[in-house]
Amino acid sequence: MENAQPKRVSLKGLQCLILVISAGLIGALSLYYGLQVRTAASAPSQTGPFRLTLVEVMDTGWNSSTAQPQFSILGPNGTQPAANILLPAHTLIQLTIISYDTPTPGSTDSEGKVTGTVGGAVYLVNGTSAMGMDVSQRWGQDVSSVPGAILAHTFSIPQLGINIPVVGGDLEIVYLNLDQTGTFQWVCLTPCGFGAMGANGAMTAPGWMEGQVTVY
């Protein structure tokens, strides 16, 4: 039996093989580059204001018999206590407050005045909670104050001159721009903080209707 002889590859065949391999590499690189471009183009933009969302509800967690209101921070994994809130300085902040509460009897018009926000206003959208509250429509309305009759609470940082009235059953959006760094107290002024009904029980416990804001 004769030994098998290796087949010789012609120069022309070798050139064709090189061209095929090169074309494949170029195609693969083009596909990879195209995917990278599309991935980069579809990535979400990181620009825009710093966002914080607070939810205010009546909560029965203080004790077994008394319902108390509470502010909580709403994040991607649910809610967490608002005892310590971190906010950046020299940055536009979009603060959204969602109320699942009812108006508080005895609240005053002066407590409903907006101060310390960009433009001195809040943007109100009513109908957040299905409580059957008889309130007039306020869809998409910027206001500089709200009447005490529809005021549930406030989110206030007195040292920074900020007072945001929280309307019962509304969602509201405000913008802040804080220039002063440090740690400050936030508090609900009505009825939790300094009124006759406040300053006791859960109202003095951090993470309920008062806490700290650290501006860094």
Legacy VTK file of the C-alpha trace (Angstrom):
# vtk DataFile Version 3.0
C-alpha trace
ASCII
DATASET POLYDATA
POINTS 216 float
0.000 0.000 0.000
1.368 3.368 -0.947
1.761 6.061 1.697
-0.848 8.826 1.473
0.620 12.011 0.163
-0.451 15.383 1.621
-2.452 17.497 -0.729
-0.840 20.663 -1.834
-2.739 23.914 -1.515
-2.299 26.251 -4.375
-1.352 29.877 -3.815
-4.669 30.945 -5.267
-6.562 28.699 -2.862
-4.603 30.043 0.082
-5.407 33.593 -0.946
-9.106 32.727 -1.117
-8.953 31.134 2.331
-7.322 34.257 3.793
-10.006 36.436 2.219
-12.777 34.300 3.689
-11.246 34.402 7.189
-10.666 38.174 6.945
-14.247 38.759 5.826
-15.503 36.728 8.767
-13.408 38.695 11.242
-14.525 42.000 9.776
-18.163 40.899 9.942
-17.807 39.799 13.553
-16.141 43.066 14.541
-18.823 45.064 12.730
-21.569 43.147 14.525
-19.890 43.660 17.907
-19.363 47.357 17.254
-22.972 47.728 16.124
-24.226 46.057 19.286
-22.049 48.315 21.408
-23.385 51.418 19.665
-27.004 50.305 20.079
-26.436 49.401 23.727
-24.891 52.782 24.448
-27.652 54.575 22.579
-30.371 52.719 24.473
-28.854 53.240 27.935
-30.997 55.489 30.150
-29.823 59.044 30.602
-28.414 59.898 34.009
-29.109 63.615 33.659
-31.902 65.415 35.444
-32.815 66.444 38.991
-32.140 64.427 42.126
-35.440 62.717 42.982
-36.945 61.954 46.375
-40.451 60.576 46.964
-42.190 60.679 50.333
-45.428 58.875 51.175
-47.614 60.081 54.058
-50.191 57.687 55.502
-52.068 57.015 58.711
-50.164 54.179 60.392
-51.223 51.921 63.282
-47.683 50.746 64.044
-47.131 53.168 66.952
-49.266 51.060 69.292
-52.147 48.650 68.993
-54.919 51.172 69.505
-53.907 54.542 68.063
-53.524 55.379 64.380
-50.759 57.877 63.742
-49.583 59.594 60.551
-46.133 58.842 59.200
-43.827 60.040 56.427
-41.814 57.310 54.680
-39.268 57.362 51.873
-40.464 55.485 48.793
-37.711 53.641 46.917
-37.331 50.781 44.415
-37.641 48.203 47.211
-40.621 49.723 48.994
-40.770 52.222 51.849
-38.290 52.967 54.590
-38.339 55.325 57.594
-37.748 58.995 56.926
-35.789 59.558 60.127
-32.696 60.508 58.126
-33.033 62.062 54.682
-29.971 62.802 52.535
-30.118 65.586 49.948
-27.382 67.060 47.739
-26.473 70.740 47.875
-26.260 72.946 44.773
-28.398 70.456 42.838
-31.967 70.694 41.577
-34.093 68.366 43.731
-37.493 67.058 42.666
-39.489 66.187 45.785
-42.727 64.262 45.300
-45.091 63.861 48.252
-48.005 61.413 48.058
-50.683 61.748 50.722
-53.031 58.918 51.660
-54.560 60.918 54.474
-57.486 63.248 55.088
-57.508 66.975 55.917
-56.804 67.840 59.542
-59.471 69.894 61.334
-58.119 73.118 62.746
-55.318 73.625 60.228
-54.856 77.286 59.341
-54.360 79.099 56.059
-51.000 80.423 57.274
-49.744 76.846 57.679
-50.703 76.268 54.048
-48.351 78.925 52.648
-45.538 77.563 50.463
-42.038 78.841 51.235
-38.506 77.880 50.243
-39.319 76.017 47.012
-38.188 76.947 43.504
-40.745 79.465 42.272
-42.468 79.496 45.671
-45.035 76.944 44.508
-46.152 73.326 44.652
-47.684 71.409 41.763
-50.855 69.622 42.929
-52.597 66.609 41.454
-55.628 65.544 43.464
-57.376 62.197 43.702
-54.456 60.141 45.019
-56.486 58.244 47.592
-59.951 56.797 47.139
-61.404 58.259 50.328
-64.385 59.987 48.813
-63.145 63.385 49.918
-65.217 66.274 48.639
-62.465 68.462 47.217
-62.462 70.571 44.070
-60.441 69.438 41.066
-56.850 70.662 41.067
-55.290 68.630 38.270
-51.940 70.060 37.299
-52.228 73.309 39.229
-49.294 75.313 40.589
-50.238 77.023 43.827
-48.363 79.208 46.298
-50.696 78.395 49.193
-53.546 76.057 50.068
-56.498 76.713 52.387
-56.375 75.165 55.833
-59.607 73.287 55.115
-57.814 70.839 52.790
-54.468 70.751 54.617
-53.522 67.403 56.171
-49.928 68.055 57.300
-46.791 69.943 56.304
-43.282 68.876 55.437
-41.192 71.711 56.832
-37.509 72.457 57.396
-37.703 75.666 59.457
-33.931 76.319 59.519
-33.917 76.439 55.715
-37.135 78.433 55.439
-38.977 75.544 53.751
-42.672 74.874 54.306
-44.502 72.475 51.995
-48.212 72.059 52.759
-49.397 68.472 52.290
-52.931 68.412 50.928
-55.055 65.477 52.072
-55.350 62.877 49.298
-53.105 64.695 46.820
-49.876 64.025 44.992
-47.663 67.067 44.844
-44.330 67.931 43.282
-41.946 70.652 44.393
-38.443 71.627 43.368
-35.720 72.600 45.824
-32.216 73.982 45.414
-30.300 73.921 48.685
-27.189 76.054 49.094
-26.537 75.444 52.788
-24.927 72.192 53.926
-25.380 70.608 57.340
-27.954 68.653 59.329
-31.376 70.188 59.933
-34.646 69.117 61.497
-37.668 68.400 59.345
-41.042 68.444 61.057
-44.768 68.455 60.416
-46.179 71.736 61.712
-49.854 70.778 61.708
-51.064 69.130 63.800
-48.014 67.070 64.692
-45.268 69.507 65.555
-46.194 72.517 67.625
-49.974 72.501 67.792
-52.154 71.445 70.728
-52.523 67.958 69.233
-48.812 67.496 68.547
-45.512 67.230 70.387
-46.327 63.898 71.995
-46.168 60.171 71.291
-45.262 59.257 67.724
-45.092 62.923 66.799
-41.800 63.274 68.661
-40.316 59.997 67.395
-37.794 60.322 64.532
-39.120 58.751 61.357
-42.771 59.482 62.007
-43.585 63.152 61.600
-40.141 64.544 62.311
-36.552 63.637 61.601
-33.322 64.967 60.154
-32.278 66.200 56.720
-28.579 66.092 55.954
-27.546 68.335 53.061
-24.146 67.288 51.748
LINES 1 217
216 0 1 2 3 4 5 6 7 8 9 10 11 12 13 14 15 16 17 18 19 20 21 22 23 24 25 26 27 28 29 30 31 32 33 34 35 36 37 38 39 40 41 42 43 44 45 46 47 48 49 50 51 52 53 54 55 56 57 58 59 60 61 62 63 64 65 66 67 68 69 70 71 72 73 74 75 76 77 78 79 80 81 82 83 84 85 86 87 88 89 90 91 92 93 94 95 96 97 98 99 100 101 102 103 104 105 106 107 108 109 110 111 112 113 114 115 116 117 118 119 120 121 122 123 124 125 126 127 128 129 130 131 132 133 134 135 136 137 138 139 140 141 142 143 144 145 146 147 148 149 150 151 152 153 154 155 156 157 158 159 160 161 162 163 164 165 166 167 168 169 170 171 172 173 174 175 176 177 178 179 180 181 182 183 184 185 186 187 188 189 190 191 192 193 194 195 196 197 198 199 200 201 202 203 204 205 206 207 208 209 210 211 212 213 214 215
